[in-house]
Amino acid sequence: MNKKIKLPFCVISLIFTVLLAGCGSDTNSPADYVNPFIGTDYHGHTFPGAALPAGMVQLSPDTDVQGWDWCSGYHYSDSSVMGFSHLHRSGMGAGDWGDILLMPATGELKIIPGSKNNPGEGYRSRFSHNEEEAEPGYYAVTLKDYDIRAELTVTPRTGFHRYTFPESGSSHIIIDLKHGIRDSCTNAMVRILNDREIEGFRTSIGFVKSHTVYFCAEFSKPFESYGTWKGRDIKKDSQEESGYNIGAFVNYNTSGDEEIMVKVGISYTSIDQARLNLREENPGWNFNRVKKEAGEKWNRELGRIKAEFITQNDGTWNQDRLVTFYSALYHSLLFPSIFGDSDGKYTGLDEEVHTAKGFTYHSDFSLWDTFRAEMPLLALIKPEIIKDAIRTMLSQYEQGGWLPTPQQFGNCYTNDMIGDHPAASITDAYMKGIRDFDAGKAYEAVRKNAMEKPVGHRSRGRVGLEYYKRFGYIPYDKERESVSRTLEYAYNDWCVAQLAKALGFTDDYKFFMDRSSCYKNLFDPSTGLARPKDSTGKWLDPFNPTFIGQGRERHYTEANAWQYTWFVPHDIDGLISLEGGPQKFIAKLDTLFTMSSEIQSTVSDVTGLIGQYAHGNEPSHHTIYLYDHAGAPWRTQELIRHVMDNLYHSGPDGLCGNEDMGQMSAWFVFSAMGFYPVTPGNNIFSIGSPVFDRITVSLDKKYYKADKFIIETRNNSKENKYIQSVILNGKPLEKPWFDHSEIVKGGTLIFEMGPKPKLW
């Protein structure tokens, strides 16, 4: 199999290859199945460029920097590219980054990017997807306007460019420091040190309130001339420039097929640290070696889960599942990303430079998304990174006074999204035996978030906490997203309670368990839905349960009443009771999945609809698995297969919603294995419907007792989606769920499948 994926023919060629080879003789490595273009079309917001697992650098093409579907800088619908920048986020619903853009060109020097409608007015170039390649750790494209082949690879903290030029007396490489994705550059500096080296920084304001990226770039060939620009003023022979709209350029005479390489070290600490990262990680000029090492690293990481089809029951379906699965695992391993330098230095939330000891400092905890499945997946297959993440969060608590809720990017707090989900991820890790962090400090931090709210800081602590404590819910006339905040805080309180119990804080355990029932205060018996209530105790009236509001009418977060009512993962039995018992609960769920998908005043995030269930957004992700807990697991099984078969596939539009830093993909990874963490913090995995004949999960013996866990699926096929029986370590599984401890002590989980539902 050709490892390089060339779209749009990738799926066809991959399927054809496997059909020729046969399942039993498949010798492909995990990275061979990864299609980095999945999610680059529709609303997936992924990027196709070169990156490593948890790497600081994501070196990727930018085709546009405006518009919601360009939050990653790239969309598959485009046919021209602005250049290659070093920082990107995968599947975000908010734009930022795109820092330190390089672009090779020939002919007249141009210092503006130009437009998609008129690429020739700037340095932008047209390209064809037929001349575009991507694989884990590598990206390449031909710039048609310049006849330049651009290739990209990475180390954790450096980007490596290889440009193959045509014969030209006017070849250039430009560095544009104004460029960024949906942000504003507030200050920058570029300095040409000699005929091979350029350094500088870029400070910007965007989704992240303010962040500075430092760089040091080295060139394989001496410049024949150089200069800078500011605004539209080109300054030949200038060696330094500063301001918000600046850049630099270097010029060459090139022979036909001449390669010029550029290495770029990145740091969030200083230029000197960027140079250190470059020299420590990428000291030579062997592009092929760095590319090979990146691929090997990806194969090691992706190989933590081995997915196999033993029988050739449906080659096309099998192939699509393999590509979708390993691409999902690839996306799940990209973040959280390294934020510290190669020597451990990092800039903390106090804006001081610190040195991480005993862990690697990370960033990009998009916890409103990732606490659900992404962080539990990493806890299973990469517990070391969960340790790093929690020790990072505790450092942030020490330096900034608060845990990063609900999201943290760069070295600042953000106030986007809701909830208090460090409590979920910290508790989940502790309960699973990942405990190489200061548990006492962790509890102090999550308790502070649950009990205190700083004045004037909506990006810290729990927004609306004073009302939650006073009323037992958040009134819609006091805070927007009141229902979602109330339900999520109730779950967060349950998480704090579990950690309190484990650490011996009995009184706190009782307090937070009692407060975790506050979700009941917004349950409306007349509708069977979670409904907004004001500070006088009156229900919102009129009430439209399919309405998704904006501004002060936004009572649910990127969702409506039908989608958010089910967010009671910590007390499923309690929710079943409120709905009138198992049968009425099942009937209510059935209505959710079969009613009209029409939504009033929708937002772009609400996609992937089955009835009112919205798989394209995170609040719905656990809902299908609730049938397991009400006595109808076959409904979970058929709906899981429906989602995997219809809302995920191996093409560029293969995601039905935002990737959201790995959560959308982690859902698929778990579900394809046959189980899902409905309630992070309680160690229970609910059973779904596995799609592979055999899964081998490699375990880290530093944290877990065994080195592997095996999942076998017998009589497996696309049609055989219903579970007939489950055997766990030689014993029949009596309920449609099992404990994390059963995985990490090793053994085998055996599913017997069939075409018709069967009672558990």
Beta strands, then each sheet from edge to edge (+ up, - down):
strand 1: 5-6
strand 2: 50-51
strand 3: 58-62
strand 4: 80-81
strand 5: 83-85
strand 6: 101-106
strand 7: 125-126
strand 8: 132-135
strand 9: 138-143
strand 10: 148-155
strand 11: 158-165
strand 12: 168-176
strand 13: 184-192
strand 14: 197-205
strand 15: 211-219
strand 16: 225-230
strand 17: 233-236
strand 18: 240-243
strand 19: 246-254
strand 20: 258-267
strand 21: 305-308
strand 22: 337-338
strand 23: 345-347
strand 24: 353-355
strand 25: 362-363
strand 26: 365-366
strand 27: 407-409
strand 28: 412-413
strand 29: 523-524
strand 30: 529-530
strand 31: 609-610
strand 32: 613-614
strand 33: 675-676
strand 34: 684-687
strand 35: 694-698
strand 36: 708-714
strand 37: 722-728
strand 38: 731-732
strand 39: 737-739
strand 40: 747-754
sheet 1: 1+ 8- 9+ 10- 11+ 20- 15+ 14- 13+ 18-
sheet 2: 2+ 3- 5+
sheet 3: 4+ 7-
sheet 4: 6+ 12- 19+ 16- 17+
sheet 5: 21+ 35- 36+ 40+ 37- 38+
sheet 6: 22+ 25-
sheet 7: 23+ 24-
sheet 8: 26+ 27- 28+
sheet 9: 29+ 30-
sheet 10: 31+ 32-
sheet 11: 33+ 34- 39+
end
